[in-house]
Amino acid sequence: MDIDFIGYVVKIGNYYFGGRTQNSISIYKKAQRAEIYNENELDIAERVAEDFGGTIRKIYVSDKE
């Protein structure tokens, strides 16, 4: 079974940050729909987490069926 690192998401309470537009933000119940930041965008994820009081979570995927 392989486990691969996908990226980072911002978790706000029980929800995940999905993105922002001019005057609103999207939040989702499932991490699969969240905005995923790669290793080069970690600084952006940290800033978003700080702005909204969230935490950064690592996302992995496995090939297990």
Z-matrix of the N, CA and C atoms (Angstrom, degrees):
N
C 1 1.458
C 2 1.527 1 108.25
N 3 1.326 2 116.63 1 122.42
C 4 1.462 3 122.37 2 176.49
C 5 1.521 4 109.99 3 -96.43
N 6 1.322 5 115.88 4 139.85
C 7 1.454 6 121.86 5 173.96
C 8 1.523 7 106.82 6 -121.81
N 9 1.328 8 116.50 7 120.84
C 10 1.456 9 121.99 8 -177.15
C 11 1.524 10 110.87 9 -113.60
N 12 1.318 11 115.07 10 139.48
C 13 1.461 12 121.49 11 176.36
C 14 1.526 13 108.84 12 -75.88
N 15 1.333 14 116.60 13 129.68
C 16 1.462 15 122.20 14 -179.18
C 17 1.522 16 111.07 15 -99.61
N 18 1.327 17 116.89 16 -47.60
C 19 1.454 18 120.36 17 -177.48
C 20 1.521 19 110.76 18 164.14
N 21 1.303 20 114.87 19 -159.17
C 22 1.462 21 122.18 20 -177.17
C 23 1.521 22 110.45 21 -117.86
N 24 1.323 23 116.72 22 145.83
C 25 1.465 24 122.84 23 171.49
C 26 1.518 25 108.23 24 -127.33
N 27 1.319 26 115.62 25 160.20
C 28 1.464 27 121.01 26 177.32
C 29 1.520 28 107.90 27 -104.26
N 30 1.326 29 116.07 28 122.42
C 31 1.465 30 121.77 29 179.30
C 32 1.519 31 108.63 30 -103.06
N 33 1.328 32 115.24 31 127.36
C 34 1.465 33 122.32 32 179.02
C 35 1.519 34 106.83 33 -118.86
N 36 1.315 35 116.53 34 101.92
C 37 1.466 36 120.26 35 -175.49
C 38 1.514 37 109.64 36 64.88
N 39 1.344 38 116.49 37 -122.70
C 40 1.464 39 121.49 38 178.82
C 41 1.524 40 112.25 39 -96.65
N 42 1.323 41 117.79 40 9.62
C 43 1.458 42 122.27 41 -174.97
C 44 1.524 43 111.12 42 -122.91
N 45 1.327 44 115.46 43 167.78
C 46 1.457 45 121.78 44 -178.62
C 47 1.524 46 109.79 45 -119.71
N 48 1.320 47 115.93 46 140.77
C 49 1.454 48 122.47 47 179.49
C 50 1.522 49 109.83 48 -69.83
N 51 1.338 50 115.91 49 128.72
C 52 1.457 51 120.27 50 -177.31
C 53 1.507 52 114.38 51 -108.36
N 54 1.310 53 117.78 52 -11.88
C 55 1.456 54 121.08 53 -179.17
C 56 1.513 55 110.44 54 138.85
N 57 1.323 56 114.92 55 169.95
C 58 1.455 57 118.24 56 177.75
C 59 1.512 58 110.16 57 -136.80
N 60 1.309 59 113.94 58 149.02
C 61 1.461 60 121.39 59 172.61
C 62 1.523 61 106.64 60 -114.63
N 63 1.304 62 117.06 61 -165.92
C 64 1.451 63 120.37 62 -175.14
C 65 1.530 64 113.61 63 -54.24
N 66 1.325 65 116.86 64 -49.62
C 67 1.464 66 119.86 65 -173.68
C 68 1.527 67 114.61 66 -122.81
N 69 1.309 68 117.96 67 10.88
C 70 1.463 69 118.74 68 -177.08
C 71 1.526 70 110.93 69 -150.05
N 72 1.324 71 114.66 70 163.96
C 73 1.465 72 120.53 71 174.77
C 74 1.521 73 107.98 72 -124.38
N 75 1.315 74 115.90 73 156.50
C 76 1.460 75 122.10 74 175.48
C 77 1.521 76 107.88 75 -108.90
N 78 1.323 77 115.74 76 136.18
C 79 1.456 78 120.66 77 173.80
C 80 1.520 79 107.96 78 -129.28
N 81 1.333 80 114.74 79 148.15
C 82 1.454 81 120.58 80 -176.63
C 83 1.516 82 110.28 81 -130.89
N 84 1.316 83 115.31 82 152.27
C 85 1.454 84 121.74 83 178.33
C 86 1.537 85 111.34 84 -76.32
N 87 1.336 86 117.51 85 -29.70
C 88 1.460 87 121.73 86 -176.76
C 89 1.524 88 110.97 87 -107.33
N 90 1.321 89 116.38 88 138.59
C 91 1.462 90 121.93 89 -179.89
C 92 1.527 91 111.63 90 -65.01
N 93 1.330 92 118.22 91 -25.68
C 94 1.462 93 121.38 92 -178.64
C 95 1.524 94 112.03 93 -63.11
N 96 1.321 95 117.59 94 -26.24
C 97 1.468 96 120.71 95 -178.05
C 98 1.522 97 112.11 96 -95.20
N 99 1.300 98 117.23 97 -6.29
C 100 1.470 99 121.72 98 -176.93
C 101 1.519 100 111.20 99 -72.06
N 102 1.320 101 115.03 100 161.16
C 103 1.458 102 120.37 101 173.99
C 104 1.526 103 108.12 102 -73.25
N 105 1.319 104 116.59 103 126.62
C 106 1.464 105 121.72 104 -177.25
C 107 1.518 106 109.36 105 -104.37
N 108 1.325 107 114.96 106 128.08
C 109 1.461 108 121.50 107 179.43
C 110 1.521 109 108.42 108 -103.89
N 111 1.337 110 117.31 109 135.49
C 112 1.460 111 119.69 110 177.34
C 113 1.530 112 109.73 111 -84.86
N 114 1.324 113 116.51 112 -177.95
C 115 1.470 114 120.62 113 -176.18
C 116 1.525 115 112.53 114 -62.15
N 117 1.336 116 117.34 115 -31.00
C 118 1.462 117 121.11 116 179.14
C 119 1.526 118 112.42 117 -74.30
N 120 1.315 119 117.57 118 -17.69
C 121 1.459 120 122.46 119 -177.78
C 122 1.520 121 112.92 120 -105.47
N 123 1.321 122 117.23 121 13.90
C 124 1.463 123 120.88 122 -178.02
C 125 1.520 124 111.56 123 -58.39
N 126 1.322 125 118.24 124 -36.66
C 127 1.464 126 120.54 125 179.02
C 128 1.524 127 111.40 126 -63.48
N 129 1.323 128 117.90 127 -34.55
C 130 1.469 129 121.57 128 176.68
C 131 1.522 130 109.43 129 -67.40
N 132 1.327 131 116.96 130 -44.79
C 133 1.467 132 121.07 131 178.77
C 134 1.523 133 110.78 132 -60.66
N 135 1.331 134 117.22 133 -40.35
C 136 1.467 135 120.52 134 178.49
C 137 1.519 136 111.24 135 -63.55
N 138 1.316 137 116.81 136 -40.18
C 139 1.465 138 120.53 137 179.46
C 140 1.533 139 111.18 138 -66.94
N 141 1.334 140 116.52 139 -41.88
C 142 1.469 141 120.60 140 177.92
C 143 1.527 142 110.15 141 -62.97
N 144 1.325 143 117.09 142 -44.41
C 145 1.466 144 121.10 143 179.36
C 146 1.521 145 110.64 144 -61.13
N 147 1.313 146 117.13 145 -41.32
C 148 1.463 147 120.75 146 179.02
C 149 1.528 148 111.24 147 -66.34
N 150 1.326 149 117.30 148 -41.77
C 151 1.467 150 121.86 149 -179.29
C 152 1.517 151 112.65 150 -62.88
N 153 1.334 152 117.04 151 -37.62
C 154 1.463 153 121.06 152 -174.15
C 155 1.520 154 113.90 153 -107.59
N 156 1.312 155 118.27 154 5.91
C 157 1.458 156 120.78 155 178.55
C 158 1.512 157 113.32 156 70.89
N 159 1.322 158 116.69 157 31.12
C 160 1.461 159 120.67 158 -178.96
C 161 1.514 160 111.95 159 -104.07
N 162 1.320 161 114.81 160 -175.95
C 163 1.460 162 121.85 161 177.28
C 164 1.526 163 108.58 162 -125.79
N 165 1.317 164 115.44 163 158.84
C 166 1.462 165 120.78 164 179.08
C 167 1.519 166 108.77 165 -96.73
N 168 1.327 167 115.58 166 132.72
C 169 1.466 168 121.99 167 178.66
C 170 1.523 169 109.04 168 -121.79
N 171 1.320 170 115.70 169 141.95
C 172 1.459 171 120.61 170 174.85
C 173 1.524 172 108.99 171 -85.01
N 174 1.324 173 116.38 172 143.28
C 175 1.459 174 121.72 173 179.65
C 176 1.524 175 108.99 174 -116.26
N 177 1.320 176 115.47 175 130.59
C 178 1.464 177 122.29 176 178.29
C 179 1.518 178 108.67 177 -124.17
N 180 1.312 179 116.46 178 158.17
C 181 1.455 180 121.79 179 174.69
C 182 1.526 181 108.07 180 -133.25
N 183 1.307 182 115.86 181 145.27
C 184 1.465 183 119.56 182 178.67
C 185 1.525 184 109.18 183 -119.24
N 186 1.322 185 116.02 184 161.79
C 187 1.460 186 120.38 185 179.30
C 188 1.532 187 111.90 186 -92.65
N 189 1.331 188 117.08 187 8.06
C 190 1.465 189 121.12 188 178.83
C 191 1.518 190 109.52 189 -67.98
N 192 1.323 191 116.23 190 134.27
C 193 1.474 192 120.40 191 -179.78
C 194 1.488 193 112.17 192 -99.84
